[in-house]
């Protein structure tokens, strides 16, 4: 079934790339409303931006959506991942700036605040996209694909020639509280050597050790280290969950991404909708977030050694 929030939530923070202080209010919305952003700092009537795959206009280091009037919101992926992970379908998100606040660089703050507010189950079934046959996109050594699965599964692998990363693989079924437990607190990451160039390009203006994992040539620079040994690939999976949440339904299929990122994830959604015979809409009455409790009683600290 569809869900919204019981009550509104107000969140404030800095934009990772813009460096702008932003406040947003997550407001409950009726069934069938979807996830809609409203730029309250812009002219009324031209400030509504649907969180939808065909509104994506930029994927350089984050996902940016824009409407026909040029109103845009960036770095939406961590919030969208939290909404998908909790099973929230309908919200009006009022925001007074061009970018969702980065918080700690993961989805955990969004998750915790929405859990405090509580979810409201609505009377309409959730729309789902059932994958019937494999869809894939390749670009050099990058690959993303969707294949049939009876439950939503997200998997992927990365390789970085860095002693703290190397080759990593992770897979998660989005059932029960798996999202909250396994990937919600895994942070975005970047390399110190790239920071100067990013800032010269107008990116990472609000970045710091408080909202990203930063690495030099040899080590992680964050004083508290990693939250788990494979936090890097887990964050990539978190990003994929957020990017694919821009489809107009829950994807019942298995996602796989190799060296993937926001651009490849959006290309995959374009390929999906360009191949209508490879999927079909179905009504989803079962709450995936309340089933299949495939979790283990581990704390975040324990995951550092157990992952």
Steps between C-alpha positions, in 0.01 A plus 500: 500500500602863457640700793561858601615658827282544807628854557726755332877507557733800475866438417780752452860472387756597240496398135800280416573664165339844530621569854162668556311469828167333422182423691242253374165383633375150421120515497249213484318466168198309375517164323611528139678832561850360464818675617490865401754773576388863534761779491339748739769759420385517138193642327175323580365296210846434356661331797357145499747224408387136485756247625499309174763339278412713196562821695865415565723762334839447666680197645846645571576376853131520595152473351328825403137537390349800323158612373408677177549842664860432597430441870728226625600304809825307531655227713162333546629141495559447875155631588339298220681189623363556851147538363534181297660312788217593736228449239375861484318576176335838547654823627513871425855619570522876543859620468646851503813435299646316201625190680385247759714538814776240515469434876777247583541381139266202536125436536497429873380842622208493256412146609515577871290817472235331284482205737442746787217666305345163420357359178136510399364210294268612221213313339641480145737225383855593409590494131784260422705438188551127454808422291423228243831479316850637541575860409861618499713800414877493445757775464858377490564312825179635654184290498154521652213259457160394626390136494191311626465441874198443722634757752704821458871418512789744458855382436819649366875510500771763483874506455735779605878467507509624858606296805182588692263403217627253241231269361169487689166326439173532690142378458185585691133400478278797577281313744423565863744742662795396284545849355514663842738241638734431211549816293313803637800631697761444227647831386602655172874510435763685302872549456699793636689532170171574320365761743681800347374420150145438624487830684637682196209348306252626760456164669564377856473854639337365818703182528689413819605208714163538673304401189729280289772240521818663367806301396854605417734270307533253786227531761162623618539849649186497716608478867231240579587284198243288318163379627562164330786364294297502176326833561600612149302241303213517748473872428503431126206263555326770706545740207353244261195453722449877497554539126262216412241641740442754221314230304122532524468184704686264730731289285435129552824373357871466565728795439869445433755776451869463419698823543165673470393850600213744464540537123490126437205455735298762314596345166364171633163660575491648149574154360227352719230731369628463143434124523136465617488128416765432766281605795142543614313695765354307792315608814687433821286440809769342720731736687851383416637706787302288747600161360811287472695611805837396358705696751753413765539645851820690431585854598671739257825456689478120473452530124848648468652163577216270397428646154 
